[in-house]
């Protein structure tokens, strides 16, 4: 009986983790569509734009870069202004979303 209860608890925990990740990816997709995609596109950059595509980039790299732009320790007038409006949750969600995409 105890083993069944423990197994059930473990399965509930795994299911809730998956739904949190799904919600985070969805939130990241929404934020990326409104904030990032105009310059960086989704899988490829916008036509004739000098901005790198972000699809498939390392999640930790993206989080670090966005936090540096937000904190102005990494300089770019455009990115400092855009990242300045992002919360830690926004940054985590956007980084997770782009990292999950295939380039």
FIDREN-153416 format. One record per residue (C-alpha): residue number from 1; x, y, z; residue in one letter. Coordinates in steps of 0.02 Angstrom, whole numbers, padded with zeros to 5 digits. Example, Ala and Ser with C-alpha at 12.3 -4.5 7.8 and 13.67 -1.06 7.14 Angstrom:
FIDREN-153416
+-----+--------+--------+--------+---------+
| num |      x |      y |      z | residuo |
+-----+--------+--------+--------+---------+
|   1 |  00615 | -00225 |  00390 |       A |
|   2 |  00684 | -00053 |  00357 |       S |
+-----+--------+--------+--------+---------+
END
This chain:
FIDREN-153416
+-----+--------+--------+--------+---------+
| num |      x |      y |      z | residuo |
+-----+--------+--------+--------+---------+
|   1 |  00000 |  00000 |  00000 |       X |
|   2 |  00139 |  00121 |  00046 |       X |
|   3 |  00232 |  00083 | -00117 |       X |
|   4 |  00074 |  00120 | -00219 |       X |
|   5 |  00050 |  00287 | -00129 |       X |
|   6 |  00233 |  00333 | -00158 |       X |
|   7 |  00223 |  00286 | -00342 |       X |
|   8 |  00064 |  00389 | -00360 |       X |
|   9 |  00145 |  00538 | -00276 |       X |
|  10 |  00296 |  00525 | -00390 |       X |
|  11 |  00186 |  00519 | -00545 |       X |
|  12 |  00089 |  00673 | -00489 |       X |
|  13 |  00253 |  00764 | -00460 |       X |
|  14 |  00318 |  00720 | -00634 |       X |
|  15 |  00154 |  00771 | -00715 |       X |
|  16 |  00155 |  00940 | -00628 |       X |
|  17 |  00336 |  00970 | -00682 |       X |
|  18 |  00291 |  00934 | -00862 |       X |
|  19 |  00142 |  01052 | -00856 |       X |
|  20 |  00251 |  01190 | -00779 |       X |
|  21 |  00379 |  01167 | -00919 |       X |
|  22 |  00240 |  01169 | -01049 |       X |
|  23 |  00169 |  01328 | -00973 |       X |
|  24 |  00342 |  01406 | -00970 |       X |
|  25 |  00374 |  01362 | -01151 |       X |
|  26 |  00204 |  01432 | -01199 |       X |
|  27 |  00240 |  01592 | -01101 |       X |
|  28 |  00411 |  01601 | -01184 |       X |
|  29 |  00332 |  01579 | -01356 |       X |
|  30 |  00209 |  01719 | -01321 |       X |
|  31 |  00344 |  01837 | -01257 |       X |
|  32 |  00462 |  01793 | -01400 |       X |
|  33 |  00325 |  01828 | -01528 |       X |
|  34 |  00293 |  02000 | -01455 |       X |
|  35 |  00469 |  02053 | -01407 |       X |
|  36 |  00604 |  01953 | -01498 |       X |
|  37 |  00537 |  01886 | -01662 |       X |
|  38 |  00531 |  02054 | -01752 |       X |
|  39 |  00721 |  02058 | -01760 |       X |
|  40 |  00776 |  01880 | -01723 |       X |
|  41 |  00633 |  01788 | -01807 |       X |
|  42 |  00579 |  01620 | -01742 |       X |
|  43 |  00693 |  01499 | -01832 |       X |
|  44 |  00783 |  01621 | -01947 |       X |
|  45 |  00811 |  01808 | -01931 |       X |
|  46 |  00696 |  01931 | -02016 |       X |
|  47 |  00738 |  01968 | -02198 |       X |
|  48 |  00895 |  02075 | -02218 |       X |
|  49 |  00915 |  02090 | -02029 |       X |
|  50 |  01090 |  02082 | -01954 |       X |
|  51 |  01023 |  01994 | -01799 |       X |
|  52 |  01067 |  01812 | -01761 |       X |
|  53 |  00934 |  01677 | -01756 |       X |
|  54 |  00904 |  01611 | -01580 |       X |
|  55 |  00822 |  01442 | -01617 |       X |
|  56 |  00921 |  01298 | -01544 |       X |
|  57 |  01040 |  01408 | -01444 |       X |
|  58 |  01098 |  01348 | -01274 |       X |
|  59 |  00970 |  01393 | -01141 |       X |
|  60 |  01099 |  01447 | -01011 |       X |
|  61 |  01188 |  01556 | -01139 |       X |
|  62 |  01025 |  01643 | -01185 |       X |
|  63 |  00979 |  01673 | -01003 |       X |
|  64 |  01151 |  01743 | -00963 |       X |
|  65 |  01153 |  01856 | -01116 |       X |
|  66 |  00978 |  01924 | -01082 |       X |
|  67 |  01018 |  01958 | -00899 |       X |
|  68 |  01178 |  02047 | -00950 |       X |
|  69 |  01082 |  02155 | -01075 |       X |
|  70 |  00948 |  02190 | -00944 |       X |
|  71 |  01080 |  02239 | -00814 |       X |
|  72 |  01177 |  02338 | -00945 |       X |
|  73 |  01338 |  02242 | -00914 |       X |
|  74 |  01329 |  02191 | -01097 |       X |
|  75 |  01308 |  02343 | -01210 |       X |
|  76 |  01183 |  02364 | -01350 |       X |
|  77 |  01064 |  02511 | -01353 |       X |
|  78 |  00927 |  02407 | -01431 |       X |
|  79 |  00949 |  02252 | -01323 |       X |
|  80 |  00975 |  02351 | -01162 |       X |
|  81 |  00808 |  02437 | -01191 |       X |
|  82 |  00715 |  02278 | -01239 |       X |
|  83 |  00789 |  02164 | -01106 |       X |
|  84 |  00763 |  02299 | -00975 |       X |
|  85 |  00577 |  02260 | -00979 |       X |
|  86 |  00601 |  02072 | -00949 |       X |
|  87 |  00579 |  01989 | -00780 |       X |
|  88 |  00681 |  01838 | -00727 |       X |
|  89 |  00531 |  01729 | -00770 |       X |
|  90 |  00518 |  01808 | -00943 |       X |
|  91 |  00702 |  01776 | -00974 |       X |
|  92 |  00691 |  01596 | -00916 |       X |
|  93 |  00536 |  01565 | -01022 |       X |
|  94 |  00606 |  01645 | -01180 |       X |
|  95 |  00772 |  01553 | -01161 |       X |
|  96 |  00681 |  01387 | -01136 |       X |
|  97 |  00571 |  01419 | -01287 |       X |
|  98 |  00712 |  01463 | -01407 |       X |
|  99 |  00823 |  01322 | -01341 |       X |
| 100 |  00686 |  01194 | -01378 |       X |
| 101 |  00666 |  01250 | -01560 |       X |
| 102 |  00757 |  01164 | -01701 |       X |
| 103 |  00863 |  01287 | -01800 |       X |
+-----+--------+--------+--------+---------+
END
